[in-house]
Amino acid sequence: MVRVKPFAALRPPRELAQGVCAPPYDVVSSAEAAALAGPASLLHITRPEIDFTPFAGEHEQRSYDKAVQNFALWKQKGLLVQDGKPCYYLYAQTMGTHTQYGFVLCAHIGDYENGAIKRHELTRKDKEDDRMVHISLLNANLEPVFFAFERDEELAAVIEAVSAGEKEYSFTDENGFRHDFWVIGNDNVIARISEIFNTRVEAFYVADGHHRTAAAVRVGRQKREANPLHRGDEEYNWFMAVCFPKDQLRIMDYNRVVKDLGTYAPESFLHALEEDFTVEAKGPVPYRPGRPHNFSMYLQGCWYSLTLKEGRCCGNSCLERLDVSILSTLVLDRLLGIRDLRSDKRIDFVGGIRGLDELARRVDSGGMEVAFALYPVSMEQLMEIADGGQIMPPKTTWFEPKLRSGLAIHSLE
Protein backbone atom coordinates (compact mmCIF):
# COMPACT_ATOMS: atom_id res chain seq x y z
CA MET A 1 0.00 0.00 0.00
CA VAL A 2 1.06 3.60 -0.49
CA ARG A 3 1.74 5.98 2.37
CA VAL A 4 0.30 9.51 2.34
CA LYS A 5 -0.06 12.36 4.77
CA PRO A 6 -1.50 15.88 4.88
CA PHE A 7 0.81 18.90 5.01
CA ALA A 8 0.66 22.58 5.88
CA ALA A 9 0.99 24.13 2.44
CA LEU A 10 2.71 27.37 1.61
CA ARG A 11 0.26 29.03 -0.78
CA PRO A 12 -0.97 32.42 -1.96
CA PRO A 13 -3.82 34.35 -0.35
CA ARG A 14 -7.06 33.85 -2.23
CA GLU A 15 -7.04 37.24 -3.99
CA LEU A 16 -3.45 36.74 -5.23
CA ALA A 17 -3.67 33.13 -6.41
CA GLN A 18 -4.10 33.73 -10.12
CA GLY A 19 -1.13 36.12 -10.23
CA VAL A 20 1.17 33.82 -8.27
CA CYS A 21 0.28 30.49 -9.91
CA ALA A 22 2.13 29.65 -13.10
CA PRO A 23 2.70 26.92 -15.67
CA PRO A 24 5.29 24.25 -14.79
CA TYR A 25 8.94 25.15 -15.25
CA ASP A 26 9.50 22.62 -18.03
CA VAL A 27 6.72 23.57 -20.45
CA VAL A 28 7.90 27.11 -21.18
CA SER A 29 11.15 28.54 -22.53
CA SER A 30 12.91 31.44 -20.83
CA ALA A 31 11.36 33.85 -23.32
CA GLU A 32 7.88 32.39 -22.83
CA ALA A 33 8.30 32.47 -19.04
CA ALA A 34 9.36 36.12 -19.15
CA ALA A 35 6.34 37.01 -21.28
CA LEU A 36 3.94 35.22 -18.91
CA ALA A 37 5.46 36.31 -15.61
CA GLY A 38 3.65 39.09 -13.81
CA PRO A 39 5.33 40.70 -10.80
CA ALA A 40 4.02 38.06 -8.36
CA SER A 41 4.42 35.01 -10.61
CA LEU A 42 6.08 31.87 -9.27
CA LEU A 43 8.06 31.83 -12.52
CA HIS A 44 10.47 34.26 -10.85
CA ILE A 45 11.32 31.33 -8.57
CA THR A 46 10.97 28.33 -10.90
CA ARG A 47 12.56 30.11 -13.89
CA PRO A 48 14.72 32.74 -12.13
CA GLU A 49 16.98 33.27 -15.14
CA ILE A 50 14.28 35.59 -16.50
CA ASP A 51 15.21 38.19 -13.85
CA PHE A 52 18.53 38.87 -15.60
CA THR A 53 19.13 40.98 -18.72
CA PRO A 54 20.04 39.19 -20.88
CA PHE A 55 18.66 35.97 -19.45
CA ALA A 56 21.05 33.99 -17.30
CA GLY A 57 21.61 30.29 -17.98
CA GLU A 58 19.00 28.04 -16.41
CA HIS A 59 21.69 26.07 -14.56
CA GLU A 60 24.00 28.93 -13.58
CA GLN A 61 24.63 29.38 -9.87
CA ARG A 62 23.35 32.96 -10.02
CA SER A 63 20.00 31.63 -11.28
CA TYR A 64 19.75 29.20 -8.37
CA ASP A 65 20.77 31.99 -5.95
CA LYS A 66 18.07 34.23 -7.42
CA ALA A 67 15.48 31.50 -6.88
CA VAL A 68 16.41 31.32 -3.19
CA GLN A 69 16.31 35.11 -2.89
CA ASN A 70 12.92 35.38 -4.60
CA PHE A 71 11.43 32.51 -2.57
CA ALA A 72 12.35 34.27 0.66
CA LEU A 73 11.01 37.57 -0.71
CA TRP A 74 7.69 36.02 -1.76
CA LYS A 75 7.20 34.72 1.79
CA GLN A 76 8.28 38.02 3.31
CA LYS A 77 5.83 39.97 1.13
CA GLY A 78 2.94 37.66 1.98
CA LEU A 79 2.63 36.25 -1.54
CA LEU A 80 3.08 32.79 0.00
CA VAL A 81 1.65 32.08 3.45
CA GLN A 82 1.83 28.77 5.31
CA ASP A 83 -1.39 27.13 6.51
CA GLY A 84 -1.70 26.79 10.26
CA LYS A 85 -2.19 23.00 10.25
CA PRO A 86 -1.63 20.02 7.95
CA CYS A 87 -4.46 19.65 5.44
CA TYR A 88 -5.31 17.75 2.32
CA TYR A 89 -6.38 19.75 -0.70
CA LEU A 90 -8.60 19.02 -3.70
CA TYR A 91 -7.57 20.34 -7.10
CA ALA A 92 -9.81 20.32 -10.19
CA GLN A 93 -8.74 21.05 -13.75
CA THR A 94 -11.24 21.73 -16.52
CA MET A 95 -10.38 21.57 -20.22
CA GLY A 96 -13.38 22.00 -22.48
CA THR A 97 -16.18 19.88 -21.05
CA HIS A 98 -13.90 17.55 -19.08
CA THR A 99 -13.06 18.09 -15.40
CA GLN A 100 -10.68 15.92 -13.38
CA TYR A 101 -10.24 16.01 -9.59
CA GLY A 102 -7.09 15.12 -7.70
CA PHE A 103 -5.98 15.04 -4.07
CA VAL A 104 -2.99 17.23 -3.20
CA LEU A 105 -0.99 15.32 -0.60
CA CYS A 106 2.43 14.14 0.45
CA ALA A 107 3.73 10.79 -0.80
CA HIS A 108 6.60 8.88 0.81
CA ILE A 109 10.02 8.54 -0.81
CA GLY A 110 10.20 4.96 0.44
CA ASP A 111 7.29 3.99 -1.80
CA TYR A 112 9.36 4.98 -4.84
CA GLU A 113 12.22 2.89 -3.51
CA ASN A 114 10.05 -0.18 -2.84
CA GLY A 115 8.05 0.02 -6.08
CA ALA A 116 4.68 1.16 -4.76
CA ILE A 117 5.18 4.33 -6.82
CA LYS A 118 5.51 2.98 -10.35
CA ARG A 119 7.14 4.70 -13.30
CA HIS A 120 6.90 4.12 -17.04
CA GLU A 121 9.69 6.40 -18.33
CA LEU A 122 13.43 6.60 -17.93
CA THR A 123 14.89 9.80 -16.51
CA ARG A 124 17.96 11.79 -17.49
CA LYS A 125 20.51 12.43 -14.76
CA ASP A 126 21.14 16.03 -15.85
CA LYS A 127 17.45 16.89 -15.50
CA GLU A 128 17.25 15.09 -12.17
CA ASP A 129 20.34 16.99 -10.98
CA ASP A 130 18.80 20.35 -11.89
CA ARG A 131 15.58 19.70 -9.95
CA MET A 132 17.56 18.20 -7.07
CA VAL A 133 19.58 21.41 -6.73
CA HIS A 134 16.40 23.48 -6.88
CA ILE A 135 14.63 21.42 -4.18
CA SER A 136 17.71 21.34 -1.95
CA LEU A 137 18.44 25.05 -2.09
CA LEU A 138 14.83 26.08 -1.52
CA ASN A 139 14.22 23.22 0.93
CA ALA A 140 10.79 22.76 -0.61
CA ASN A 141 8.84 20.98 -3.34
CA LEU A 142 7.57 23.97 -5.32
CA GLU A 143 5.92 21.94 -8.07
CA PRO A 144 3.88 18.77 -7.55
CA VAL A 145 4.23 15.52 -9.42
CA PHE A 146 1.22 14.01 -11.17
CA PHE A 147 0.10 10.54 -10.02
CA ALA A 148 -2.77 8.25 -10.97
CA PHE A 149 -4.36 5.53 -8.83
CA GLU A 150 -7.13 2.96 -9.08
CA ARG A 151 -10.55 4.41 -8.35
CA ASP A 152 -11.87 4.02 -4.80
CA GLU A 153 -15.60 4.59 -4.28
CA GLU A 154 -15.25 6.19 -0.86
CA LEU A 155 -12.58 8.60 -2.11
CA ALA A 156 -14.88 9.39 -5.03
CA ALA A 157 -17.57 10.29 -2.49
CA VAL A 158 -15.09 12.55 -0.67
CA ILE A 159 -14.34 14.32 -3.95
CA GLU A 160 -18.04 14.85 -4.57
CA ALA A 161 -18.67 16.22 -1.09
CA VAL A 162 -15.64 18.53 -0.98
CA SER A 163 -16.19 19.90 -4.49
CA ALA A 164 -19.73 20.89 -3.51
CA GLY A 165 -18.29 23.25 -0.88
CA GLU A 166 -16.72 26.68 -1.10
CA LYS A 167 -13.71 27.00 -3.39
CA GLU A 168 -10.51 28.52 -2.08
CA TYR A 169 -9.34 29.40 -5.62
CA SER A 170 -11.01 29.45 -9.01
CA PHE A 171 -9.44 31.00 -12.09
CA THR A 172 -8.81 30.47 -15.78
CA ASP A 173 -5.26 30.36 -17.14
CA GLU A 174 -3.75 31.73 -20.35
CA ASN A 175 -4.78 28.57 -22.24
CA GLY A 176 -8.43 28.83 -21.23
CA PHE A 177 -8.19 25.96 -18.70
CA ARG A 178 -9.96 26.43 -15.36
CA HIS A 179 -8.29 25.60 -12.06
CA ASP A 180 -10.35 25.11 -8.87
CA PHE A 181 -8.91 24.41 -5.43
CA TRP A 182 -10.43 23.44 -2.07
CA VAL A 183 -8.85 23.15 1.39
CA ILE A 184 -9.78 19.96 3.28
CA GLY A 185 -9.33 21.01 6.88
CA ASN A 186 -11.86 18.87 8.75
CA ASP A 187 -9.90 16.55 11.05
CA ASN A 188 -12.29 13.62 10.63
CA VAL A 189 -12.17 13.84 6.83
CA ILE A 190 -8.37 14.19 6.91
CA ALA A 191 -8.08 11.06 9.07
CA ARG A 192 -10.40 9.08 6.79
CA ILE A 193 -8.54 10.10 3.63
CA SER A 194 -5.28 8.97 5.22
CA GLU A 195 -6.80 5.65 6.28
CA ILE A 196 -8.24 4.90 2.84
CA PHE A 197 -5.04 5.63 0.96
CA ASN A 198 -2.82 3.87 3.48
CA THR A 199 -4.92 0.69 3.62
CA ARG A 200 -6.66 0.40 0.24
CA VAL A 201 -4.59 2.10 -2.49
CA GLU A 202 -1.92 -0.33 -3.60
CA ALA A 203 0.09 1.88 -5.93
CA PHE A 204 0.62 5.30 -7.42
CA TYR A 205 1.51 5.58 -11.11
CA VAL A 206 3.67 8.47 -12.25
CA ALA A 207 1.67 10.11 -15.03
CA ASP A 208 3.78 13.25 -15.41
CA GLY A 209 6.81 14.43 -13.47
CA HIS A 210 9.25 11.51 -13.53
CA HIS A 211 12.24 13.84 -13.08
CA ARG A 212 10.62 15.76 -10.23
CA THR A 213 9.76 12.48 -8.51
CA ALA A 214 13.26 11.08 -8.86
CA ALA A 215 14.81 14.37 -7.73
CA ALA A 216 12.57 14.60 -4.66
CA VAL A 217 13.50 11.04 -3.69
CA ARG A 218 17.21 11.76 -4.13
CA VAL A 219 16.94 14.86 -1.94
CA GLY A 220 15.19 12.83 0.75
CA ARG A 221 17.86 10.13 0.63
CA GLN A 222 20.62 12.72 0.83
CA LYS A 223 19.07 14.38 3.88
CA ARG A 224 18.44 11.00 5.48
CA GLU A 225 22.07 9.93 5.04
CA ALA A 226 23.35 13.27 6.37
CA ASN A 227 21.23 13.10 9.52
CA PRO A 228 22.78 10.89 12.24
CA LEU A 229 19.56 11.30 14.26
CA HIS A 230 17.26 10.23 11.42
CA ARG A 231 13.97 8.91 12.82
CA GLY A 232 11.87 8.42 9.68
CA ASP A 233 9.17 10.99 10.42
CA GLU A 234 11.08 14.02 9.10
CA GLU A 235 9.45 16.15 6.43
CA TYR A 236 12.19 15.31 3.91
CA ASN A 237 10.83 11.76 3.77
CA TRP A 238 7.80 13.14 1.91
CA PHE A 239 7.18 15.02 -1.33
CA MET A 240 4.16 16.73 -2.87
CA ALA A 241 1.90 15.05 -5.42
CA VAL A 242 -1.50 15.53 -7.00
CA CYS A 243 -3.20 12.14 -7.23
CA PHE A 244 -6.08 11.53 -9.65
CA PRO A 245 -8.31 8.47 -9.98
CA LYS A 246 -7.28 6.85 -13.25
CA ASP A 247 -10.79 6.92 -14.72
CA GLN A 248 -10.74 10.72 -14.69
CA LEU A 249 -7.58 11.09 -16.78
CA ARG A 250 -7.21 11.45 -20.53
CA ILE A 251 -3.92 10.85 -22.33
CA MET A 252 -3.33 12.86 -25.50
CA ASP A 253 -1.30 11.77 -28.51
CA TYR A 254 2.43 12.51 -28.65
CA ASN A 255 3.51 12.85 -32.24
CA ARG A 256 6.71 12.74 -34.28
CA VAL A 257 8.31 14.91 -36.98
CA VAL A 258 11.37 13.78 -38.93
CA LYS A 259 13.89 15.92 -40.82
CA ASP A 260 14.47 13.64 -43.81
CA LEU A 261 13.56 10.32 -45.42
CA GLY A 262 17.09 8.93 -45.24
CA THR A 263 17.88 7.11 -48.47
CA TYR A 264 14.30 7.27 -49.76
CA ALA A 265 12.58 9.58 -52.20
CA PRO A 266 8.94 10.27 -51.26
CA GLU A 267 7.55 7.80 -53.82
CA SER A 268 9.86 4.96 -52.80
CA PHE A 269 9.18 5.68 -49.11
CA LEU A 270 5.42 5.30 -49.68
CA HIS A 271 6.10 2.04 -51.52
CA ALA A 272 8.30 0.76 -48.67
CA LEU A 273 5.55 1.51 -46.14
CA GLU A 274 3.17 -0.78 -48.03
CA GLU A 275 5.07 -3.83 -46.82
CA ASP A 276 3.66 -3.37 -43.31
CA PHE A 277 0.79 -0.90 -43.72
CA THR A 278 -2.27 -0.28 -45.84
CA VAL A 279 -1.52 3.21 -47.16
CA GLU A 280 -4.41 5.52 -48.15
CA ALA A 281 -4.00 9.10 -49.37
CA LYS A 282 -6.44 11.45 -47.58
CA GLY A 283 -5.59 14.75 -49.28
CA PRO A 284 -4.83 18.17 -47.72
CA VAL A 285 -7.39 18.00 -44.87
CA PRO A 286 -5.76 16.81 -41.60
CA TYR A 287 -6.40 13.15 -40.87
CA ARG A 288 -6.49 11.93 -37.26
CA PRO A 289 -5.93 8.25 -36.38
CA GLY A 290 -9.23 6.67 -35.39
CA ARG A 291 -8.12 3.53 -33.54
CA PRO A 292 -5.03 1.67 -32.31
CA HIS A 293 -2.62 0.54 -35.06
CA ASN A 294 -3.87 3.27 -37.35
CA PHE A 295 -1.41 6.12 -37.97
CA SER A 296 -1.56 9.47 -39.68
CA MET A 297 1.28 10.71 -41.88
CA TYR A 298 1.86 14.10 -43.51
CA LEU A 299 4.20 14.18 -46.49
CA GLN A 300 4.54 16.69 -49.34
CA GLY A 301 1.28 18.49 -48.51
CA CYS A 302 -0.82 15.32 -48.31
CA TRP A 303 -2.19 13.41 -45.32
CA TYR A 304 -2.13 9.62 -45.36
CA SER A 305 -3.76 6.89 -43.29
CA LEU A 306 -1.38 4.05 -42.40
CA THR A 307 -3.14 0.94 -41.05
CA LEU A 308 -1.01 -1.89 -39.73
CA LYS A 309 -1.53 -5.09 -41.72
CA GLU A 310 -2.61 -8.20 -39.85
CA GLY A 311 0.29 -10.22 -38.55
CA ARG A 312 2.75 -7.31 -38.76
CA CYS A 313 2.71 -6.47 -35.02
CA CYS A 314 6.16 -6.61 -33.49
CA GLY A 315 5.42 -8.84 -30.49
CA ASN A 316 2.84 -10.01 -27.98
CA SER A 317 3.60 -7.90 -24.91
CA CYS A 318 1.68 -4.72 -24.12
CA LEU A 319 4.86 -2.72 -24.67
CA GLU A 320 5.49 -4.25 -28.09
CA ARG A 321 1.86 -3.66 -29.12
CA LEU A 322 2.01 0.07 -28.36
CA ASP A 323 1.65 2.19 -31.46
CA VAL A 324 4.79 4.13 -30.52
CA SER A 325 6.72 0.84 -30.44
CA ILE A 326 5.28 -0.26 -33.79
CA LEU A 327 6.09 3.05 -35.45
CA SER A 328 9.59 3.04 -33.98
CA THR A 329 10.35 -0.52 -35.08
CA LEU A 330 8.74 -0.66 -38.53
CA VAL A 331 9.24 2.92 -39.72
CA LEU A 332 11.67 5.02 -37.73
CA ASP A 333 14.24 2.26 -37.24
CA ARG A 334 13.73 -0.13 -40.16
CA LEU A 335 13.15 2.45 -42.89
CA LEU A 336 14.65 5.72 -41.63
CA GLY A 337 17.53 4.49 -39.49
CA ILE A 338 16.43 6.36 -36.35
CA ARG A 339 17.30 3.98 -33.53
CA ASP A 340 17.77 6.20 -30.47
CA LEU A 341 14.82 8.52 -29.94
CA ARG A 342 16.61 10.23 -27.04
CA SER A 343 19.66 11.37 -28.95
CA ASP A 344 18.97 11.33 -32.70
CA LYS A 345 18.80 14.93 -33.95
CA ARG A 346 16.71 13.94 -36.99
CA ILE A 347 13.55 13.51 -34.93
CA ASP A 348 11.48 15.85 -32.79
CA PHE A 349 8.26 15.45 -30.81
CA VAL A 350 5.03 17.45 -30.78
CA GLY A 351 2.48 17.18 -27.97
CA GLY A 352 -1.09 16.52 -29.03
CA ILE A 353 -2.31 19.75 -27.44
CA ARG A 354 -0.67 21.59 -30.37
CA GLY A 355 -2.91 19.83 -32.87
CA LEU A 356 -2.37 18.31 -36.30
CA ASP A 357 -1.94 21.72 -37.87
CA GLU A 358 1.35 22.07 -35.99
CA LEU A 359 2.63 18.90 -37.66
CA ALA A 360 1.77 20.28 -41.08
CA ARG A 361 3.35 23.61 -40.21
CA ARG A 362 6.62 21.95 -39.19
CA VAL A 363 6.77 20.09 -42.49
CA ASP A 364 5.54 22.92 -44.72
CA SER A 365 8.13 25.28 -43.22
CA GLY A 366 10.88 23.09 -44.64
CA GLY A 367 12.38 22.21 -41.26
CA MET A 368 10.95 18.69 -41.34
CA GLU A 369 10.08 16.36 -44.21
CA VAL A 370 7.50 14.02 -42.72
CA ALA A 371 5.21 13.92 -39.68
CA PHE A 372 3.43 11.05 -37.93
CA ALA A 373 0.41 11.30 -35.62
CA LEU A 374 -0.48 8.42 -33.30
CA TYR A 375 -3.57 7.17 -31.52
CA PRO A 376 -3.22 7.98 -27.80
CA VAL A 377 -2.03 5.44 -25.26
CA SER A 378 -4.68 4.40 -22.71
CA MET A 379 -4.36 4.56 -18.93
CA GLU A 380 -4.80 0.78 -18.87
CA GLN A 381 -1.78 0.34 -21.15
CA LEU A 382 0.30 2.75 -19.06
CA MET A 383 -0.54 0.92 -15.83
CA GLU A 384 0.02 -2.55 -17.31
CA ILE A 385 3.47 -1.55 -18.52
CA ALA A 386 4.35 0.10 -15.19
CA ASP A 387 3.08 -2.96 -13.26
CA GLY A 388 5.37 -5.12 -15.38
CA GLY A 389 8.38 -2.95 -14.58
CA GLN A 390 8.76 -2.00 -18.24
CA ILE A 391 9.65 1.37 -19.74
CA MET A 392 7.76 3.07 -22.55
CA PRO A 393 9.62 4.64 -25.46
CA PRO A 394 10.47 8.33 -24.98
CA LYS A 395 7.68 10.86 -25.50
CA THR A 396 4.80 8.39 -25.41
CA THR A 397 2.24 10.13 -23.17
CA TRP A 398 1.04 13.73 -23.06
CA PHE A 399 -1.22 14.77 -20.19
CA GLU A 400 -3.21 18.00 -20.36
CA PRO A 401 -3.94 20.29 -18.61
CA LYS A 402 -0.59 20.59 -16.88
CA LEU A 403 -0.62 21.00 -13.12
CA ARG A 404 -0.51 24.66 -12.14
CA SER A 405 2.48 25.52 -9.97
CA GLY A 406 2.01 27.65 -6.86
CA LEU A 407 -1.39 26.40 -5.70
CA ALA A 408 0.43 24.64 -2.87
CA ILE A 409 4.10 24.29 -1.90
CA HIS A 410 5.50 21.65 0.43
CA SER A 411 8.20 22.94 2.76
CA LEU A 412 10.83 20.42 3.92
CA GLU A 413 11.57 22.46 7.03
C-alpha positions in Angstrom: 0.0 0.0 0.0 1.1 3.6 -0.5 1.7 6.0 2.4 0.3 9.5 2.3 -0.1 12.4 4.8 -1.5 15.9 4.9 0.8 18.9 5.0 0.7 22.6 5.9 1.0 24.1 2.4 2.7 27.4 1.6 0.3 29.0 -0.8 -1.0 32.4 -2.0 -3.8 34.4 -0.3 -7.1 33.9 -2.2 -7.0 37.2 -4.0 -3.4 36.7 -5.2 -3.7 33.1 -6.4 -4.1 33.7 -10.1 -1.1 36.1 -10.2 1.2 33.8 -8.3 0.3 30.5 -9.9 2.1 29.6 -13.1 2.7 26.9 -15.7 5.3 24.2 -14.8 8.9 25.2 -15.3 9.5 22.6 -18.0 6.7 23.6 -20.5 7.9 27.1 -21.2 11.2 28.5 -22.5 12.9 31.4 -20.8 11.4 33.9 -23.3 7.9 32.4 -22.8 8.3 32.5 -19.0 9.4 36.1 -19.1 6.3 37.0 -21.3 3.9 35.2 -18.9 5.5 36.3 -15.6 3.7 39.1 -13.8 5.3 40.7 -10.8 4.0 38.1 -8.4 4.4 35.0 -10.6 6.1 31.9 -9.3 8.1 31.8 -12.5 10.5 34.3 -10.8 11.3 31.3 -8.6 11.0 28.3 -10.9 12.6 30.1 -13.9 14.7 32.7 -12.1 17.0 33.3 -15.1 14.3 35.6 -16.5 15.2 38.2 -13.8 18.5 38.9 -15.6 19.1 41.0 -18.7 20.0 39.2 -20.9 18.7 36.0 -19.5 21.1 34.0 -17.3 21.6 30.3 -18.0 19.0 28.0 -16.4 21.7 26.1 -14.6 24.0 28.9 -13.6 24.6 29.4 -9.9 23.3 33.0 -10.0 20.0 31.6 -11.3 19.7 29.2 -8.4 20.8 32.0 -6.0 18.1 34.2 -7.4 15.5 31.5 -6.9 16.4 31.3 -3.2 16.3 35.1 -2.9 12.9 35.4 -4.6 11.4 32.5 -2.6 12.4 34.3 0.7 11.0 37.6 -0.7 7.7 36.0 -1.8 7.2 34.7 1.8 8.3 38.0 3.3 5.8 40.0 1.1 2.9 37.7 2.0 2.6 36.2 -1.5 3.1 32.8 0.0 1.6 32.1 3.5 1.8 28.8 5.3 -1.4 27.1 6.5 -1.7 26.8 10.3 -2.2 23.0 10.2 -1.6 20.0 8.0 -4.5 19.6 5.4 -5.3 17.8 2.3 -6.4 19.8 -0.7 -8.6 19.0 -3.7 -7.6 20.3 -7.1 -9.8 20.3 -10.2 -8.7 21.0 -13.8 -11.2 21.7 -16.5 -10.4 21.6 -20.2 -13.4 22.0 -22.5 -16.2 19.9 -21.0 -13.9 17.5 -19.1 -13.1 18.1 -15.4 -10.7 15.9 -13.4 -10.2 16.0 -9.6 -7.1 15.1 -7.7 -6.0 15.0 -4.1 -3.0 17.2 -3.2 -1.0 15.3 -0.6 2.4 14.1 0.5 3.7 10.8 -0.8 6.6 8.9 0.8 10.0 8.5 -0.8 10.2 5.0 0.4 7.3 4.0 -1.8 9.4 5.0 -4.8 12.2 2.9 -3.5 10.0 -0.2 -2.8 8.1 0.0 -6.1 4.7 1.2 -4.8 5.2 4.3 -6.8 5.5 3.0 -10.3 7.1 4.7 -13.3 6.9 4.1 -17.0 9.7 6.4 -18.3 13.4 6.6 -17.9 14.9 9.8 -16.5 18.0 11.8 -17.5 20.5 12.4 -14.8 21.1 16.0 -15.9 17.5 16.9 -15.5 17.3 15.1 -12.2 20.3 17.0 -11.0 18.8 20.4 -11.9 15.6 19.7 -10.0 17.6 18.2 -7.1 19.6 21.4 -6.7 16.4 23.5 -6.9 14.6 21.4 -4.2 17.7 21.3 -2.0 18.4 25.0 -2.1 14.8 26.1 -1.5 14.2 23.2 0.9 10.8 22.8 -0.6 8.8 21.0 -3.3 7.6 24.0 -5.3 5.9 21.9 -8.1 3.9 18.8 -7.5 4.2 15.5 -9.4 1.2 14.0 -11.2 0.1 10.5 -10.0 -2.8 8.2 -11.0 -4.4 5.5 -8.8 -7.1 3.0 -9.1 -10.6 4.4 -8.4 -11.9 4.0 -4.8 -15.6 4.6 -4.3 -15.3 6.2 -0.9 -12.6 8.6 -2.1 -14.9 9.4 -5.0 -17.6 10.3 -2.5 -15.1 12.6 -0.7 -14.3 14.3 -3.9 -18.0 14.8 -4.6 -18.7 16.2 -1.1 -15.6 18.5 -1.0 -16.2 19.9 -4.5 -19.7 20.9 -3.5 -18.3 23.2 -0.9 -16.7 26.7 -1.1 -13.7 27.0 -3.4 -10.5 28.5 -2.1 -9.3 29.4 -5.6 -11.0 29.5 -9.0 -9.4 31.0 -12.1 -8.8 30.5 -15.8 -5.3 30.4 -17.1 -3.7 31.7 -20.3 -4.8 28.6 -22.2 -8.4 28.8 -21.2 -8.2 26.0 -18.7 -10.0 26.4 -15.4 -8.3 25.6 -12.1 -10.3 25.1 -8.9 -8.9 24.4 -5.4 -10.4 23.4 -2.1 -8.8 23.2 1.4 -9.8 20.0 3.3 -9.3 21.0 6.9 -11.9 18.9 8.7 -9.9 16.6 11.0 -12.3 13.6 10.6 -12.2 13.8 6.8 -8.4 14.2 6.9 -8.1 11.1 9.1 -10.4 9.1 6.8 -8.5 10.1 3.6 -5.3 9.0 5.2 -6.8 5.7 6.3 -8.2 4.9 2.8 -5.0 5.6 1.0 -2.8 3.9 3.5 -4.9 0.7 3.6 -6.7 0.4 0.2 -4.6 2.1 -2.5 -1.9 -0.3 -3.6 0.1 1.9 -5.9 0.6 5.3 -7.4 1.5 5.6 -11.1 3.7 8.5 -12.2 1.7 10.1 -15.0 3.8 13.3 -15.4 6.8 14.4 -13.5 9.2 11.5 -13.5 12.2 13.8 -13.1 10.6 15.8 -10.2 9.8 12.5 -8.5 13.3 11.1 -8.9 14.8 14.4 -7.7 12.6 14.6 -4.7 13.5 11.0 -3.7 17.2 11.8 -4.1 16.9 14.9 -1.9 15.2 12.8 0.8 17.9 10.1 0.6 20.6 12.7 0.8 19.1 14.4 3.9 18.4 11.0 5.5 22.1 9.9 5.0 23.3 13.3 6.4 21.2 13.1 9.5 22.8 10.9 12.2 19.6 11.3 14.3 17.3 10.2 11.4 14.0 8.9 12.8 11.9 8.4 9.7 9.2 11.0 10.4 11.1 14.0 9.1 9.5 16.1 6.4 12.2 15.3 3.9 10.8 11.8 3.8 7.8 13.1 1.9 7.2 15.0 -1.3 4.2 16.7 -2.9 1.9 15.0 -5.4 -1.5 15.5 -7.0 -3.2 12.1 -7.2 -6.1 11.5 -9.7 -8.3 8.5 -10.0 -7.3 6.8 -13.2 -10.8 6.9 -14.7 -10.7 10.7 -14.7 -7.6 11.1 -16.8 -7.2 11.4 -20.5 -3.9 10.9 -22.3 -3.3 12.9 -25.5 -1.3 11.8 -28.5 2.4 12.5 -28.6 3.5 12.8 -32.2 6.7 12.7 -34.3 8.3 14.9 -37.0 11.4 13.8 -38.9 13.9 15.9 -40.8 14.5 13.6 -43.8 13.6 10.3 -45.4 17.1 8.9 -45.2 17.9 7.1 -48.5 14.3 7.3 -49.8 12.6 9.6 -52.2 8.9 10.3 -51.3 7.6 7.8 -53.8 9.9 5.0 -52.8 9.2 5.7 -49.1 5.4 5.3 -49.7 6.1 2.0 -51.5 8.3 0.8 -48.7 5.5 1.5 -46.1 3.2 -0.8 -48.0 5.1 -3.8 -46.8 3.7 -3.4 -43.3 0.8 -0.9 -43.7 -2.3 -0.3 -45.8 -1.5 3.2 -47.2 -4.4 5.5 -48.1 -4.0 9.1 -49.4 -6.4 11.5 -47.6 -5.6 14.8 -49.3 -4.8 18.2 -47.7 -7.4 18.0 -44.9 -5.8 16.8 -41.6 -6.4 13.2 -40.9 -6.5 11.9 -37.3 -5.9 8.2 -36.4 -9.2 6.7 -35.4 -8.1 3.5 -33.5 -5.0 1.7 -32.3 -2.6 0.5 -35.1 -3.9 3.3 -37.4 -1.4 6.1 -38.0 -1.6 9.5 -39.7 1.3 10.7 -41.9 1.9 14.1 -43.5 4.2 14.2 -46.5 4.5 16.7 -49.3 1.3 18.5 -48.5 -0.8 15.3 -48.3 -2.2 13.4 -45.3 -2.1 9.6 -45.4 -3.8 6.9 -43.3 -1.4 4.0 -42.4 -3.1 0.9 -41.0 -1.0 -1.9 -39.7 -1.5 -5.1 -41.7 -2.6 -8.2 -39.9 0.3 -10.2 -38.5 2.7 -7.3 -38.8 2.7 -6.5 -35.0 6.2 -6.6 -33.5 5.4 -8.8 -30.5 2.8 -10.0 -28.0 3.6 -7.9 -24.9 1.7 -4.7 -24.1 4.9 -2.7 -24.7 5.5 -4.3 -28.1 1.9 -3.7 -29.1 2.0 0.1 -28.4 1.7 2.2 -31.5 4.8 4.1 -30.5 6.7 0.8 -30.4 5.3 -0.3 -33.8 6.1 3.1 -35.4 9.6 3.0 -34.0 10.3 -0.5 -35.1 8.7 -0.7 -38.5 9.2 2.9 -39.7 11.7 5.0 -37.7 14.2 2.3 -37.2 13.7 -0.1 -40.2 13.2 2.5 -42.9 14.6 5.7 -41.6 17.5 4.5 -39.5 16.4 6.4 -36.4 17.3 4.0 -33.5 17.8 6.2 -30.5 14.8 8.5 -29.9 16.6 10.2 -27.0 19.7 11.4 -28.9 19.0 11.3 -32.7 18.8 14.9 -34.0 16.7 13.9 -37.0 13.6 13.5 -34.9 11.5 15.9 -32.8 8.3 15.4 -30.8 5.0 17.4 -30.8 2.5 17.2 -28.0 -1.1 16.5 -29.0 -2.3 19.8 -27.4 -0.7 21.6 -30.4 -2.9 19.8 -32.9 -2.4 18.3 -36.3 -1.9 21.7 -37.9 1.3 22.1 -36.0 2.6 18.9 -37.7 1.8 20.3 -41.1 3.4 23.6 -40.2 6.6 22.0 -39.2 6.8 20.1 -42.5 5.5 22.9 -44.7 8.1 25.3 -43.2 10.9 23.1 -44.6 12.4 22.2 -41.3 11.0 18.7 -41.3 10.1 16.4 -44.2 7.5 14.0 -42.7 5.2 13.9 -39.7 3.4 11.0 -37.9 0.4 11.3 -35.6 -0.5 8.4 -33.3 -3.6 7.2 -31.5 -3.2 8.0 -27.8 -2.0 5.4 -25.3 -4.7 4.4 -22.7 -4.4 4.6 -18.9 -4.8 0.8 -18.9 -1.8 0.3 -21.1 0.3 2.7 -19.1 -0.5 0.9 -15.8 0.0 -2.6 -17.3 3.5 -1.5 -18.5 4.3 0.1 -15.2 3.1 -3.0 -13.3 5.4 -5.1 -15.4 8.4 -3.0 -14.6 8.8 -2.0 -18.2 9.7 1.4 -19.7 7.8 3.1 -22.5 9.6 4.6 -25.5 10.5 8.3 -25.0 7.7 10.9 -25.5 4.8 8.4 -25.4 2.2 10.1 -23.2 1.0 13.7 -23.1 -1.2 14.8 -20.2 -3.2 18.0 -20.4 -3.9 20.3 -18.6 -0.6 20.6 -16.9 -0.6 21.0 -13.1 -0.5 24.7 -12.1 2.5 25.5 -10.0 2.0 27.6 -6.9 -1.4 26.4 -5.7 0.4 24.6 -2.9 4.1 24.3 -1.9 5.5 21.6 0.4 8.2 22.9 2.8 10.8 20.4 3.9 11.6 22.5 7.0 
